């Protein structure tokens, strides 16, 4: 533990912050964090420049399941091990190599990083079994600042509050509808549907739309859900939060290398990501 001179109080170390965030994401709020990260991914479609780039790579329309699973696996490799672990550094090197061929602006990098910080935490505060504590927000912020630095994302705001102010202003200035967003949503609806229990999957499209806030729906061209469906989804989420308050913290659902639909025999880090990486011209 690190103790600043003259304070007489112990402050959490970087390792402690990573451990706190790992517990939030893999255990106590595992379900909420997984859904929040999915919503963060969809939110990037609401920025036309990002949506057009994602569409032009072909990964989300031609290899939808692999692209979605690879993104999740790389994120959870980082979370499970912490940014300083050799496996996490390998993943970050892969991400840097993948993104290097694309013309991505510094603000776009900062915004995407911000979606991972703010969208899951806002979801937890609204629908989780409890709100996050200040030290848990600090742990989240330290984790993603470290990831941002390793990905060479410059000029990150110094504090959570400053970053959140920048993030909200960026959305107000850049959210708009583009045909690329509609094509991406159409291609990836099944990914979100598979997050629902099998008996509910036929309602998944409408329920998934109900999870999106109004600015995102407008930007994505998603129609406003039926009020009854919105009310039912909201009620079910609140009931789920109440039930989870009474349950013990579950075992982590992520195990590195574990078999999945995309990788029935398990995966190696080398299996993740596009092959080949296809450069595209910005429109």
Order of alpha helices (4+ residues) and beta strands (2+ residues): alpha-alpha-alpha-alpha-alpha-alpha-alpha-alpha-alpha-alpha-alpha-alpha-alpha
